[in-house]
Amino acid sequence: CARIGEGSGSTNVLAGAGVDEAWTTGVLLAKGVIELLKNHKPFTWENLERAYGDRRRASWVEKECRAATHARDGFQRGFVPGLLGMGLTGMTGGMLNVHAKIGRPWEMLKPLKELCMGRIKEDELEKMGAEARVNGNTLHDAVMDKMGWPKIVPDGQLIVSHQDALLMGGKVQAAGGFADHVAFVDPQRCRDCHPQLCAEICSGQAITPGENGGVPNFDREKCVHCGACVWNCTQGRAADPECGNVDFRAGSGGLHSAEN
């Protein structure tokens, strides 16, 4: 398969533009496919790499995206350095930037006990976590209740759950014949992860806690491809520390499916 659009890295982070860029990547792929058909060549990885990959690398989309690569790095230092960095990048075509040390996402996430410090005792938090694992529940509701957040009771009309909001107006249905596009690379890392932030953060409830704290469950019918699970995974991969343990792959599902 070949990636196009936002999921292929076409968004220009300097200009904040993505529509024309995403459309262009689709056009480039279409031209590559037509070229292969004309030459009676199969759709192999190597042929697509030449027909689409080479076109993409030579396109204006890639040229502008490469210039904008470090445009927003300055925001790691603060709001003003971020604005200065974007201005500097824009004026110099990407030659000069405000650099900052950017940590891996899973290294920068604070542990729950630190966020709850002074409000929930550590032993009580551990007890709540153990109960959530046994019952197969996420922990965020219990934590918010304990910290004094008021309960919001859905009325089914104006106030609805995230999942119901996604399903209103018709069933969210993923096209058949495709593998799940969200995968958990190392099962053991998932078993060692508590709380499982991917499940806690999934607004569509496509990811739910695994049985007894095991590998999370994934329901592609509910996934909206937001990517929150990827960027908030707290476990790095042994083979590639730059990546988390959640793998976001190409596929069909959720609100981006053929039926919706």
N, C-alpha and C positions, 0 to 999 in steps of 0.2 A: 504494500500500500504506500501511498505518498501523502504527505501532510501538506495542506494548504491553509490559508487564513491565519487567524490569530494563534491557533495552536502550533503553527510552524514558525513562530517568531517574526511575523511580518509587521507587527505594530511598531511605529516610530515613537520611541519614548521621549524624544525631544519635542517633536511637533504635536504629540498627543493624537496622532492620526492613525487610523487603522482600516477604514472602509475601502478606500481606493487601493491601499496596499494589499488587503486581503483579496479583493476582486482580481487584482493583477496576478497574484499567485495562482488563482484558479485558471485564468487565461493562459498562463505559461504552461500549466499542466495539460490543459486541453490541446495546446499546440504540440506539446511533446507526444501526447497520445496519438494525435492525427499523423504526426511524422512516423511513428512506429507502425501504424496501420498501413500507411502508404508504402512503406518499405517491407511490409509483411514480416515484421519482427515480433516476437512474443513479448509480453509484459513482464519481463524478468527484472530483478533488482538492478542488474548491471545496465540494462537498456533504459530503464526509467531514470537511473542516475545520470546517464548521458543526455537523454532527451529532455528531462525536466530539471535535474540538479544543475547541470551546466548553464541552462537558460536562466535559472533562478540566481545563480551566483553572478552572472553578468548583467543582471537587471538593475534598474534604478532603485528598486525596493531594497536590495541588499546594500547598494552603495550608500543610501541614506541611513539605513539601519546601522551599518558599521560606524558611520560618523557619529551616530547618536548613542553608541553603546554605553559610554560613561556619563551621559548627560545628567543623570539624576543621582550620581554617587554622592554629591555634596550634601544631599538631604540626610545622609547618615550622620553628619555633623550638626545639622540644625536646619531650620527653615531658610534663614538668610543665606548661609553657604550654599544651600540647594538652589536657590534662585540665581545666585551669582554663577554657580557652576553651569546651569542651563544656558545663561546668557553667554558665558565664555565659550561653551561648546558650539552654540549657534553661530557666533561671530567668527570662529576659527575653523568651522567645518569639521569639528571633532579633533583638531590637533591639540588643543589645550582644554583641560578639564580640572575641576576641583575634585581631587581624589580623596577617598576615605577607605579605611579598612572595613570591609564588609564580611561579617562572619557568616557561617553556614546557618540556615534557618533553624535547624534542630539544635544548634549550640546556643542560640540567643533566646530560646523560649524559657521563661521562668517556671520553676516547679510550682505546683499548686499550693504546697504548704507555705511557700514564700508569699504568694498572693493573698493567702488567708491569714497570715501572721497577725496576731492581735485580735482576731475575731473568732477563729475556730482553733481549738487546741490541736496539736499535732496528733495525739493519740485518738482524739475524737474523729479527726479527719481520716485516719487510717481505718477506724471502725466503719465509717460511712462508705469508704472505698471497698472494704471487704464485703459489706452487705450488697453494694451495687453489683459487684462481680458475681456473687452467688445468684442474685435475682436477674442477671442479664440486663441491668439498667445502666443508663448513663448517670454521671455523678452531678452534672451541673444543676439540675433542679433541686437536689438536696442541699447543695452548697449555697445556692441563692436563697433558699428558704432559711437556712441557718444564719445567713448574714443579714437577714432582715428585709430582703426584697419582697414587696407585696405580691401576692398571688394574682395572676390575671387569668380569669376563667373564660375560655372561649364560649361565645354564644351561638356559633355556627353560622352567623351572618356577617356581622361587622368584624368581630374578633374571632379569627380562626387560627389554627396551628399552621406552621410553615408547610407541613405536608399537605394539609387540606387545601391550602392556597394554591399549591402546585397542581392538585388534582381537579380543582373546580373548573367547570366548563368542558370537561371531557377527560377520559382516561389518558394518562401518560403511558404510552406504549412504545417499547423498544422494538425495533425491527428484528425479526428472527434470523438465525443463521450466523450470528456474530459472537465472538468471545467477549467476555467482560472486559471493559476498557479500564477498570480499576483493579489492580492486583497488589497483593502484599508479598514482597520479595522474599523475606526471611521469616517464616512462621515463628521461630523461637524469639525473635526480637519483639514480635507482637505479644507473645505470651509474657515477656518480661516488662511490658509497657503498661503502667497503671498511673493515672487513668488514661485510656486510649483517646487521645485528643482528636483523632480523625473522626471518631464516632460522636464525641462531644460537640464538635464544631459543625457537623453535617446538618444543614438546615432542612434538607429534604428527607432526612432520616433514611437515606440510601445506605449509609454505613451504620450498623448497630453493633454493640459489644458482642464478642464471641462468647460461647458457652464457658462458664467458669473462668473468664478472663482470657480465653484463647484467641485465635485469629478472628478479627472482626468479620461480620457477615456483610455482604454487599448485594444490594438489589438494584440492578441497572434500570429497572422501570422507573425509579424515583430520582435517579441522578440527573442533575442539570448541568453537569460539566463545568462547575464553577472553579474547581482546582483547589479549594480550601484544604482538602485532605492532604494534597501534595505539599503545599507550602507550610503546613503546620504539623507535619509528622515529627515526632520527638526522637525518632530513632534513625541514626545514620546507617548507611549500608557498609558492610565490612569490605566489600570489593571496591566501592566508590564512595568515600566519605562526603563528597560534595552533594550527594543525593540522599533523600530520606528513604524510608522503607516502603513507601507507597509509590507504585508505578502507575502512571497515567498514560494509557496507551490509546492508539487510534481505534475507533469502533463506533458502533451505532447504539444509541440508547437515550432514554430520558426525553427532555423537551427538544432535543436536537434530532429526534428520530424521523424516519421517513413519513410516519403517519401524522406528525405534528409540525 
